[in-house]
Amino acid sequence: MQISAEYDRSKNPLISTIILFVLALAQTLPALAAPIPGPPQVAARAYLLQDFNSGRLLAEKNTHERMEPASLTKLMTAYIVFTELETNSISLGDQVRVSEAAWRMGGSRMFIEVNKLVSVEDLLKGMIIQSGNDASVALAEHVAGSEDAFVSLMNSYAGKLGMTATHFVNSTGMPDPEHYTTVNDLAILTRALIKDFPQYYKWYSEREFTFNGIRQSNRNKLLWRDKSVDGVKTGHTKSAGFCLIASAQRDGMRLISIVLGAKSENARAQESQKLLNYGFRFFETRRLYGAGEALATARIWKGEVEQLPLGLTEELYVTVPRGQYDQLETRQNITALIMAPAERGHQYGALEVSLNGAEIALRPLVALRDVAEGSLWQRLSDEALLLFE
């Protein structure tokens, strides 16, 4: 704020001094942050809006309630296939012979034919873009020999990822009382898929795929409506309603929205767009520190060296209301007395990030290198010095 005025200081020195004091004080005060409205009303049984990098939840409802995932199940099917590709257990060029079980699958299909050979790459595109149930079963059988065996892998991977409220009984999302998940678990899976497999995630942004002379469009309407949206997956059954996991990236900030149980195909797109627009409009995400970056140096006693660098094991991102980044405060709490030997990766403190007095991030500070015990002379010298600490 700038204030301009012409005033003869000689006429009233006291008033002039007061004016100068007020102007100086105004320059030192932080600008008032724009008010942040509450999240929008979303017409769905459950929903979530989350920043991809920081993990901060910006809006949520019924995120831990057991829900039917419908074809969102295929994200786990894809995650396992991607993992098999990364470990070279299978390849994109593998030719898969279509079983009768895969061919007979109802619901959404890519229209593969029994006993015909189809590549893993085409099956993945048919599952991701066309949501083909037949493609999902064919991939499951190729990876594990049978869909039942593949389901065991699905539940094992769910446990490894921390999806503690999820249980699968098929690779497609066909309704079953024992086939369930939560919005929170779906968010865990979505973040892992985008982070771990960026080279395959690109297929989720493709609008259409043609196989066997049949062209089908991606059911994610946001791919046409919002150029920042690049995925992820739709789902629908009569019991689950209309579901959509969407992800978009604007100016380096990626958000994930999950909407379960909307009333129509249009509604799931509209409600997802509403969440994404809210997040991008009123929040920003910043990278504070990198993994392995030395953030502090601690005194280490009786070691081969005297200084121990401390840092983070992973990049640290924070999501804050727009315009409040400059109000962030960080504090390092470091172990008071560190003795050698020190092991790389061992925690020796914590980094706390707060905004307006509220903690928004807490991360362990770990040793960035090993430090062995010092010589006998170094140990005795430090022992003597410690008497005066």
VOPAGU-2260 file (C-alpha; in pm, 1 decimal, decimal comma):
REM VOPAGU-2260
SITE   aa  ch    i         X         Y         Z
SITE  MET   A    0       0,0       0,0       0,0
SITE  GLN   A    1     134,1     341,6     -94,4
SITE  ILE   A    2      23,6     668,7      63,9
SITE  SER   A    3     112,8     999,6     -95,4
SITE  ALA   A    4      67,0    1340,1      70,2
SITE  GLU   A    5     225,5    1681,1      62,3
SITE  TYR   A    6     270,5    1834,6     404,5
SITE  ASP   A    7     479,5    2118,7     540,8
SITE  ARG   A    8     672,2    1950,1     826,1
SITE  SER   A    9     771,7    2284,7     972,3
SITE  LYS   A   10     408,0    2373,0    1052,9
SITE  ASN   A   11     348,1    2078,9    1289,6
SITE  PRO   A   12     651,8    1856,0    1361,0
SITE  LEU   A   13     451,3    1624,8    1592,4
SITE  ILE   A   14     190,2    1532,9    1327,6
SITE  SER   A   15     466,0    1488,7    1070,8
SITE  THR   A   16     650,1    1246,2    1300,8
SITE  ILE   A   17     331,5    1046,9    1362,7
SITE  ILE   A   18     263,5    1017,7     989,1
SITE  LEU   A   19     616,5     896,3     919,0
SITE  PHE   A   20     591,3     642,6    1202,4
SITE  VAL   A   21     261,2     504,2    1070,9
SITE  LEU   A   22     398,5     474,4     718,3
SITE  ALA   A   23     709,6     294,0     840,7
SITE  LEU   A   24     500,5      57,5    1052,3
SITE  ALA   A   25     271,9     -23,7     758,9
SITE  GLN   A   26     569,2    -129,9     550,4
SITE  THR   A   27     678,5    -383,0     814,2
SITE  LEU   A   28     337,7    -547,9     853,6
SITE  PRO   A   29     259,8    -851,5     637,0
SITE  ALA   A   30     -10,4    -810,5     376,7
SITE  LEU   A   31    -344,4    -950,5     480,9
SITE  ALA   A   32    -401,3   -1290,8     322,8
SITE  ALA   A   33    -702,9   -1327,6      98,5
SITE  PRO   A   34    -981,4   -1526,2     269,0
SITE  ILE   A   35   -1007,4   -1892,6     170,9
SITE  PRO   A   36   -1364,0   -2020,9     134,4
SITE  GLY   A   37   -1465,9   -2364,0     251,5
SITE  PRO   A   38   -1471,0   -2651,9       3,1
SITE  PRO   A   39   -1758,8   -2664,1    -244,1
SITE  GLN   A   40   -2065,3   -2879,4    -191,1
SITE  VAL   A   41   -2017,9   -3201,4    -388,1
SITE  ALA   A   42   -2310,3   -3421,2    -491,9
SITE  ALA   A   43   -2156,7   -3762,6    -427,4
SITE  ARG   A   44   -2156,8   -4032,3    -160,3
SITE  ALA   A   45   -1787,5   -3980,1     -92,6
SITE  TYR   A   46   -1513,3   -3759,5    -230,7
SITE  LEU   A   47   -1162,4   -3631,0    -178,3
SITE  LEU   A   48    -932,9   -3359,1    -309,9
SITE  GLN   A   49    -563,8   -3407,0    -240,1
SITE  ASP   A   50    -236,3   -3252,8    -347,9
SITE  PHE   A   51     -22,9   -3517,0    -517,7
SITE  ASN   A   52     317,1   -3403,0    -390,4
SITE  SER   A   53     244,2   -3291,6     -34,7
SITE  GLY   A   54     -41,1   -3531,8      33,9
SITE  ARG   A   55    -245,2   -3255,3     196,1
SITE  LEU   A   56    -622,1   -3308,9     190,3
SITE  LEU   A   57    -809,4   -3000,7      72,2
SITE  ALA   A   58   -1161,9   -3145,7      78,2
SITE  GLU   A   59   -1308,3   -3476,8     189,6
SITE  LYS   A   60   -1625,5   -3664,1     279,8
SITE  ASN   A   61   -1667,6   -4025,2     392,6
SITE  THR   A   62   -1309,3   -4102,0     290,8
SITE  HIS   A   63   -1282,1   -4403,5     522,6
SITE  GLU   A   64   -1626,3   -4548,1     450,9
SITE  ARG   A   65   -1632,3   -4886,5     275,2
SITE  MET   A   66   -1736,4   -4837,2     -87,9
SITE  GLU   A   67   -1768,0   -5038,4    -407,4
SITE  PRO   A   68   -1486,5   -4937,6    -647,7
SITE  ALA   A   69   -1642,0   -5062,0    -974,9
SITE  SER   A   70   -1390,0   -5020,3   -1260,4
SITE  LEU   A   71   -1158,4   -4811,2   -1043,9
SITE  THR   A   72   -1037,9   -5160,1    -948,6
SITE  LYS   A   73    -848,4   -5163,9   -1276,4
SITE  LEU   A   74    -596,8   -4917,0   -1130,4
SITE  MET   A   75    -464,6   -5199,9    -914,7
SITE  THR   A   76    -469,5   -5439,0   -1210,1
SITE  ALA   A   77    -264,2   -5186,1   -1404,4
SITE  TYR   A   78     -27,6   -5122,1   -1112,0
SITE  ILE   A   79      62,4   -5490,3   -1094,1
SITE  VAL   A   80     107,4   -5522,8   -1471,2
SITE  PHE   A   81     329,5   -5213,5   -1471,8
SITE  THR   A   82     536,8   -5367,1   -1193,2
SITE  GLU   A   83     576,2   -5687,8   -1394,1
SITE  LEU   A   84     692,1   -5481,3   -1691,0
SITE  GLU   A   85     947,0   -5294,3   -1477,8
SITE  THR   A   86    1094,8   -5618,1   -1347,0
SITE  ASN   A   87    1106,0   -5762,3   -1700,6
SITE  SER   A   88     881,1   -6050,7   -1598,6
SITE  ILE   A   89     666,5   -5966,3   -1900,1
SITE  SER   A   90     702,6   -5724,5   -2191,9
SITE  LEU   A   91     471,8   -5496,6   -2387,7
SITE  GLY   A   92     525,3   -5711,5   -2694,3
SITE  ASP   A   93     417,5   -6035,9   -2529,6
SITE  GLN   A   94     140,0   -6202,0   -2727,2
SITE  VAL   A   95    -144,1   -6316,2   -2501,3
SITE  ARG   A   96    -382,0   -6587,0   -2617,7
SITE  VAL   A   97    -734,9   -6483,2   -2523,5
SITE  SER   A   98    -912,7   -6736,2   -2303,9
SITE  GLU   A   99   -1280,7   -6811,0   -2321,1
SITE  ALA   A  100   -1318,9   -6667,8   -1969,6
SITE  ALA   A  101   -1174,3   -6333,5   -2082,8
SITE  TRP   A  102   -1376,1   -6334,2   -2405,4
SITE  ARG   A  103   -1703,5   -6400,5   -2222,0
SITE  MET   A  104   -1667,3   -6105,7   -1983,8
SITE  GLY   A  105   -1967,0   -5875,0   -1984,6
SITE  GLY   A  106   -1984,0   -5501,7   -1921,8
SITE  SER   A  107   -1737,9   -5267,7   -2090,5
SITE  ARG   A  108   -1516,1   -5450,2   -2339,7
SITE  MET   A  109   -1239,4   -5394,2   -2594,1
SITE  PHE   A  110   -1381,7   -5683,3   -2803,0
SITE  ILE   A  111   -1093,2   -5928,0   -2806,0
SITE  GLU   A  112   -1170,7   -6267,0   -2962,0
SITE  VAL   A  113   -1126,7   -6609,7   -2807,5
SITE  ASN   A  114    -802,2   -6791,1   -2898,0
SITE  LYS   A  115    -665,9   -6485,1   -3081,9
SITE  LEU   A  116    -326,9   -6337,6   -2985,1
SITE  VAL   A  117    -324,0   -5981,5   -2849,6
SITE  SER   A  118     -19,8   -5787,2   -2726,8
SITE  VAL   A  119      16,4   -5679,2   -2364,6
SITE  GLU   A  120      38,9   -5318,4   -2484,8
SITE  ASP   A  121    -294,0   -5339,8   -2667,2
SITE  LEU   A  122    -456,9   -5510,9   -2369,2
SITE  LEU   A  123    -331,5   -5234,6   -2138,0
SITE  LYS   A  124    -469,0   -4965,6   -2365,9
SITE  GLY   A  125    -796,7   -5154,5   -2393,8
SITE  MET   A  126    -820,6   -5172,7   -2015,7
SITE  ILE   A  127    -707,0   -4814,6   -1946,6
SITE  ILE   A  128    -877,0   -4623,1   -2227,4
SITE  GLN   A  129   -1180,8   -4843,8   -2301,3
SITE  SER   A  130   -1212,2   -4991,9   -1949,6
SITE  GLY   A  131   -1230,3   -5338,3   -2103,1
SITE  ASN   A  132   -1323,8   -5611,4   -1857,6
SITE  ASP   A  133   -1211,2   -5868,3   -2114,2
SITE  ALA   A  134    -867,7   -5701,2   -2131,4
SITE  SER   A  135    -838,8   -5697,7   -1752,4
SITE  VAL   A  136    -899,8   -6072,4   -1722,6
SITE  ALA   A  137    -662,2   -6149,9   -2010,1
SITE  LEU   A  138    -386,9   -5949,2   -1841,2
SITE  ALA   A  139    -454,4   -6110,8   -1503,5
SITE  GLU   A  140    -427,9   -6457,6   -1658,2
SITE  HIS   A  141    -107,6   -6366,5   -1840,8
SITE  VAL   A  142      61,2   -6237,9   -1526,1
SITE  ALA   A  143     -52,8   -6499,1   -1274,6
SITE  GLY   A  144    -191,5   -6792,8   -1473,2
SITE  SER   A  145    -547,2   -6740,1   -1351,3
SITE  GLU   A  146    -760,0   -6451,7   -1232,0
SITE  ASP   A  147    -790,4   -6610,2    -886,8
SITE  ALA   A  148    -412,9   -6618,5    -848,1
SITE  PHE   A  149    -393,3   -6259,7    -972,3
SITE  VAL   A  150    -646,2   -6150,3    -709,2
SITE  SER   A  151    -410,6   -6282,1    -442,2
SITE  LEU   A  152    -144,3   -6053,4    -586,7
SITE  MET   A  153    -388,0   -5762,9    -579,8
SITE  ASN   A  154    -455,9   -5805,6    -210,0
SITE  SER   A  155     -86,4   -5850,8    -137,1
SITE  TYR   A  156      -0,1   -5527,8    -318,1
SITE  ALA   A  157    -283,6   -5347,8    -139,6
SITE  GLY   A  158    -124,2   -5445,0     191,1
SITE  LYS   A  159     221,2   -5329,9      81,8
SITE  LEU   A  160      86,2   -4992,7     -29,0
SITE  GLY   A  161     -98,1   -4939,9     300,3
SITE  MET   A  162    -449,8   -4987,6     161,9
SITE  THR   A  163    -568,1   -5137,4     489,2
SITE  ALA   A  164    -943,1   -5110,9     419,5
SITE  THR   A  165    -943,4   -5274,7      76,1
SITE  HIS   A  166   -1025,8   -5626,6     -39,7
SITE  PHE   A  167   -1042,3   -5748,2    -399,3
SITE  VAL   A  168   -1212,0   -6056,6    -542,3
SITE  ASN   A  169   -1166,3   -5985,7    -915,4
SITE  SER   A  170    -950,3   -5782,5   -1154,2
SITE  THR   A  171   -1233,8   -5587,0   -1316,0
SITE  GLY   A  172   -1451,5   -5435,5   -1044,7
SITE  MET   A  173   -1759,4   -5646,2   -1111,3
SITE  PRO   A  174   -1989,6   -5620,5    -806,5
SITE  ASP   A  175   -1933,6   -5855,9    -514,3
SITE  PRO   A  176   -2007,8   -5807,2    -141,3
SITE  GLU   A  177   -1644,1   -5888,0     -59,5
SITE  HIS   A  178   -1500,6   -5650,6    -320,2
SITE  TYR   A  179   -1456,4   -5312,8    -154,2
SITE  THR   A  180   -1225,4   -5021,1     -81,7
SITE  THR   A  181   -1234,3   -4663,0      50,7
SITE  VAL   A  182   -1168,2   -4322,3     -98,7
SITE  ASN   A  183    -858,6   -4294,8     118,8
SITE  ASP   A  184    -719,0   -4623,4     -13,1
SITE  LEU   A  185    -793,4   -4524,9    -372,2
SITE  ALA   A  186    -596,0   -4203,9    -315,7
SITE  ILE   A  187    -298,9   -4409,0    -192,2
SITE  LEU   A  188    -314,3   -4627,5    -502,4
SITE  THR   A  189    -353,2   -4335,3    -742,2
SITE  ARG   A  190     -56,7   -4146,3    -600,2
SITE  ALA   A  191     157,6   -4459,8    -615,4
SITE  LEU   A  192      61,5   -4532,7    -976,1
SITE  ILE   A  193     140,0   -4178,9   -1095,3
SITE  LYS   A  194     464,1   -4160,2    -898,2
SITE  ASP   A  195     599,0   -4507,4    -971,5
SITE  PHE   A  196     504,6   -4540,2   -1338,9
SITE  PRO   A  197     507,9   -4202,5   -1518,3
SITE  GLN   A  198     608,0   -4372,4   -1843,8
SITE  TYR   A  199     282,7   -4571,9   -1848,0
SITE  TYR   A  200      60,5   -4316,1   -1678,3
SITE  LYS   A  201      57,1   -4117,2   -2004,8
SITE  TRP   A  202    -194,5   -4367,4   -2147,3
SITE  TYR   A  203    -457,4   -4241,4   -1903,2
SITE  SER   A  204    -472,2   -3912,9   -2096,9
SITE  GLU   A  205    -551,1   -4074,7   -2433,4
SITE  ARG   A  206    -903,5   -3992,7   -2548,6
SITE  GLU   A  207    -971,6   -4294,0   -2768,1
SITE  PHE   A  208    -837,8   -4630,8   -2878,4
SITE  THR   A  209    -921,5   -4843,7   -3180,4
SITE  PHE   A  210    -893,9   -5220,2   -3165,7
SITE  ASN   A  211   -1030,7   -5482,7   -3402,6
SITE  GLY   A  212   -1175,5   -5202,7   -3614,4
SITE  ILE   A  213   -1380,3   -5068,8   -3323,8
SITE  ARG   A  214   -1304,1   -4718,9   -3199,5
SITE  GLN   A  215   -1405,5   -4636,5   -2843,8
SITE  SER   A  216   -1369,1   -4314,2   -2647,0
SITE  ASN   A  217   -1231,3   -4269,1   -2299,3
SITE  ARG   A  218   -1523,1   -4220,4   -2061,0
SITE  ASN   A  219   -1341,6   -3947,4   -1867,9
SITE  LYS   A  220   -1518,8   -3637,2   -2001,4
SITE  LEU   A  221   -1270,5   -3405,3   -1831,2
SITE  LEU   A  222   -1006,2   -3501,4   -2089,3
SITE  TRP   A  223   -1210,6   -3294,9   -2337,5
SITE  ARG   A  224   -1321,1   -3019,0   -2101,7
SITE  ASP   A  225    -998,9   -2931,8   -1917,6
SITE  LYS   A  226    -660,4   -2943,4   -2089,1
SITE  SER   A  227    -481,9   -2970,9   -1753,3
SITE  VAL   A  228    -649,9   -3307,6   -1679,7
SITE  ASP   A  229    -441,0   -3611,0   -1778,4
SITE  GLY   A  230    -628,9   -3901,4   -1615,4
SITE  VAL   A  231    -725,1   -4111,1   -1440,6
SITE  LYS   A  232   -1015,4   -4360,4   -1440,7
SITE  THR   A  233   -1393,0   -4386,9   -1449,0
SITE  GLY   A  234   -1613,6   -4650,5   -1293,8
SITE  HIS   A  235   -1982,4   -4735,0   -1288,6
SITE  THR   A  236   -2218,3   -5003,2   -1171,8
SITE  LYS   A  237   -2580,2   -4971,8   -1064,7
SITE  SER   A  238   -2483,8   -5022,4    -700,0
SITE  ALA   A  239   -2167,8   -4806,6    -704,1
SITE  GLY   A  240   -2312,6   -4518,1    -900,1
SITE  PHE   A  241   -2091,0   -4307,2   -1124,3
SITE  CYS   A  242   -1729,8   -4274,6   -1008,1
SITE  LEU   A  243   -1428,1   -4081,5   -1129,6
SITE  ILE   A  244   -1069,6   -4041,2   -1018,5
SITE  ALA   A  245    -925,8   -3734,9   -1193,1
SITE  SER   A  246    -582,9   -3578,4   -1186,7
SITE  ALA   A  247    -471,8   -3245,8   -1328,4
SITE  GLN   A  248    -152,2   -3043,4   -1333,3
SITE  ARG   A  249    -131,4   -2665,7   -1355,5
SITE  ASP   A  250     187,9   -2463,5   -1314,8
SITE  GLY   A  251     370,6   -2757,4   -1158,8
SITE  MET   A  252      97,3   -2831,4    -902,8
SITE  ARG   A  253     -80,6   -3166,6    -938,2
SITE  LEU   A  254    -412,6   -3240,7    -770,5
SITE  ILE   A  255    -607,2   -3565,4    -741,3
SITE  SER   A  256    -985,4   -3568,8    -703,5
SITE  ILE   A  257   -1194,8   -3875,1    -626,6
SITE  VAL   A  258   -1572,8   -3877,0    -659,9
SITE  LEU   A  259   -1771,6   -4190,5    -577,3
SITE  GLY   A  260   -2144,9   -4241,4    -611,0
SITE  ALA   A  261   -2244,6   -3950,2    -834,0
SITE  LYS   A  262   -2582,3   -3967,6   -1005,8
SITE  SER   A  263   -2472,9   -3956,6   -1369,3
SITE  GLU   A  264   -2177,9   -3954,4   -1607,4
SITE  ASN   A  265   -2209,0   -3577,7   -1641,6
SITE  ALA   A  266   -2242,7   -3528,6   -1267,4
SITE  ARG   A  267   -1921,7   -3713,1   -1183,2
SITE  ALA   A  268   -1734,0   -3492,3   -1429,9
SITE  GLN   A  269   -1894,6   -3170,6   -1303,6
SITE  GLU   A  270   -1832,2   -3250,2    -937,5
SITE  SER   A  271   -1471,4   -3349,4   -1008,6
SITE  GLN   A  272   -1414,3   -3026,7   -1202,3
SITE  LYS   A  273   -1560,8   -2832,1    -914,1
SITE  LEU   A  274   -1309,8   -2984,7    -672,2
SITE  LEU   A  275   -1011,2   -2934,7    -901,5
SITE  ASN   A  276   -1096,7   -2570,0    -970,5
SITE  TYR   A  277   -1132,0   -2503,4    -598,3
SITE  GLY   A  278    -791,8   -2651,3    -521,5
SITE  PHE   A  279    -603,4   -2471,6    -796,2
SITE  ARG   A  280    -774,9   -2139,2    -728,4
SITE  PHE   A  281    -718,1   -2115,7    -355,8
SITE  PHE   A  282    -403,9   -2320,3    -281,1
SITE  GLU   A  283     -45,5   -2349,6    -394,7
SITE  THR   A  284     218,8   -2617,5    -346,1
SITE  ARG   A  285     586,9   -2541,4    -299,1
SITE  ARG   A  286     892,1   -2765,0    -279,0
SITE  LEU   A  287    1083,3   -2673,4      34,5
SITE  TYR   A  288    1373,9   -2917,9      45,5
SITE  GLY   A  289    1517,8   -3201,3    -157,5
SITE  ALA   A  290    1601,1   -3553,5     -47,5
SITE  GLY   A  291    1957,7   -3581,9      79,2
SITE  GLU   A  292    2002,2   -3203,7     103,3
SITE  ALA   A  293    2200,1   -3100,5     412,5
SITE  LEU   A  294    1965,5   -2887,9     622,8
SITE  ALA   A  295    2169,6   -2884,9     942,1
SITE  THR   A  296    2507,3   -2987,1    1078,6
SITE  ALA   A  297    2522,0   -3140,3    1424,0
SITE  ARG   A  298    2818,6   -3192,2    1654,6
SITE  ILE   A  299    2902,4   -3560,5    1682,3
SITE  TRP   A  300    3121,3   -3675,6    1967,4
SITE  LYS   A  301    3396,7   -3939,2    1969,9
SITE  GLY   A  302    3380,7   -3979,2    1593,0
SITE  GLU   A  303    3631,6   -3975,9    1310,4
SITE  VAL   A  304    3489,2   -3632,5    1220,7
SITE  GLU   A  305    3319,0   -3368,6    1435,8
SITE  GLN   A  306    3029,7   -3270,1    1208,8
SITE  LEU   A  307    2730,8   -3482,7    1106,4
SITE  PRO   A  308    2513,8   -3352,0     817,9
SITE  LEU   A  309    2140,1   -3400,0     866,0
SITE  GLY   A  310    1863,6   -3392,6     606,6
SITE  LEU   A  311    1548,4   -3559,7     474,7
SITE  THR   A  312    1497,3   -3897,6     312,3
SITE  GLU   A  313    1237,0   -3761,6      68,0
SITE  GLU   A  314    1153,4   -3430,7     -97,9
SITE  LEU   A  315     936,8   -3207,6     116,6
SITE  TYR   A  316     642,8   -3028,6     -42,4
SITE  VAL   A  317     387,9   -2817,4     141,2
SITE  THR   A  318      46,8   -2699,7      27,6
SITE  VAL   A  319     -74,2   -2369,0     170,6
SITE  PRO   A  320    -348,8   -2116,1      97,3
SITE  ARG   A  321    -244,9   -1884,8    -184,5
SITE  GLY   A  322     -53,2   -1582,6     -64,8
SITE  GLN   A  323      57,0   -1737,8     265,5
SITE  TYR   A  324     381,8   -1904,4     160,9
SITE  ASP   A  325     592,8   -1624,2     310,3
SITE  GLN   A  326     433,5   -1686,4     649,2
SITE  LEU   A  327     573,7   -2040,0     676,5
SITE  GLU   A  328     808,1   -2107,0     966,0
SITE  THR   A  329    1049,6   -2397,5    1004,4
SITE  ARG   A  330    1213,2   -2529,2    1319,3
SITE  GLN   A  331    1477,9   -2795,7    1363,2
SITE  ASN   A  332    1478,0   -3006,9    1678,5
SITE  ILE   A  333    1811,3   -3189,8    1688,8
SITE  THR   A  334    1918,4   -3456,8    1934,6
SITE  ALA   A  335    2116,6   -3285,6    2208,6
SITE  LEU   A  336    2403,0   -3535,4    2235,7
SITE  ILE   A  337    2503,7   -3745,9    1934,7
SITE  MET   A  338    2771,8   -4009,8    1985,4
SITE  ALA   A  339    2966,8   -4199,2    1720,8
SITE  PRO   A  340    2922,2   -4432,6    1550,5
SITE  ALA   A  341    2639,7   -4279,8    1342,8
SITE  GLU   A  342    2457,8   -4467,9    1070,9
SITE  ARG   A  343    2336,9   -4309,3     748,7
SITE  GLY   A  344    1956,4   -4282,5     757,4
SITE  HIS   A  345    1927,5   -4295,4    1136,4
SITE  GLN   A  346    1707,0   -4024,7    1284,3
SITE  TYR   A  347    1874,1   -3755,4    1495,7
SITE  GLY   A  348    1600,1   -3496,0    1509,5
SITE  ALA   A  349    1295,4   -3357,6    1333,2
SITE  LEU   A  350    1201,1   -3074,0    1100,7
SITE  GLU   A  351     874,4   -2897,4    1178,7
SITE  VAL   A  352     697,4   -2667,8     933,3
SITE  SER   A  353     416,9   -2448,6    1064,1
SITE  LEU   A  354     181,0   -2185,6     928,9
SITE  ASN   A  355      28,0   -1930,5    1163,9
SITE  GLY   A  356     124,5   -2144,5    1459,3
SITE  ALA   A  357     -28,1   -2467,0    1322,0
SITE  GLU   A  358     195,2   -2757,6    1227,6
SITE  ILE   A  359     152,6   -2859,4     862,8
SITE  ALA   A  360     451,2   -3091,6     820,6
SITE  LEU   A  361     678,1   -3294,0    1047,6
SITE  ARG   A  362     966,2   -3494,1     901,2
SITE  PRO   A  363    1256,8   -3685,8    1057,7
SITE  LEU   A  364    1604,9   -3538,8    1024,7
SITE  VAL   A  365    1841,4   -3823,8     945,7
SITE  ALA   A  366    2216,6   -3868,6     913,8
SITE  LEU   A  367    2329,8   -3818,3     554,5
SITE  ARG   A  368    2649,8   -4019,6     604,2
SITE  ASP   A  369    2807,3   -4282,7     823,6
SITE  VAL   A  370    3047,7   -4167,7    1092,2
SITE  ALA   A  371    3270,5   -4430,1    1250,7
SITE  GLU   A  372    3425,0   -4406,8    1594,9
SITE  GLY   A  373    3736,7   -4195,1    1608,7
SITE  SER   A  374    4081,7   -4292,4    1725,6
SITE  LEU   A  375    4156,5   -4349,8    2092,6
SITE  TRP   A  376    4295,0   -3995,9    2115,3
SITE  GLN   A  377    3979,9   -3846,8    1957,8
SITE  ARG   A  378    3755,9   -4039,8    2193,4
SITE  LEU   A  379    3956,2   -3938,7    2502,3
SITE  SER   A  380    3968,6   -3574,8    2391,2
SITE  ASP   A  381    3593,9   -3560,7    2341,1
SITE  GLU   A  382    3534,7   -3735,8    2673,1
SITE  ALA   A  383    3730,4   -3457,8    2842,3
SITE  LEU   A  384    3544,3   -3185,7    2653,7
SITE  LEU   A  385    3209,8   -3335,7    2747,5
SITE  LEU   A  386    3289,0   -3272,7    3113,2
SITE  PHE   A  387    3245,0   -2901,2    3041,4
SITE  GLU   A  388    2927,7   -2932,9    2832,9
